């Protein structure tokens, strides 16, 4: 009789967001929202 056991170790580390990353994400999100609004208005005009 053979008993095979596998052990996995999973390490989860919290990602620290830098100030530059937060500013970049905020700019990208705002541009995305503006573009999405523009698409919706253009779609309603057609």
HELIX and SHEET records of a PDB file:
HELIX    1   1 UNK A   19  UNK A   45  1                                  27    
END                                                                             
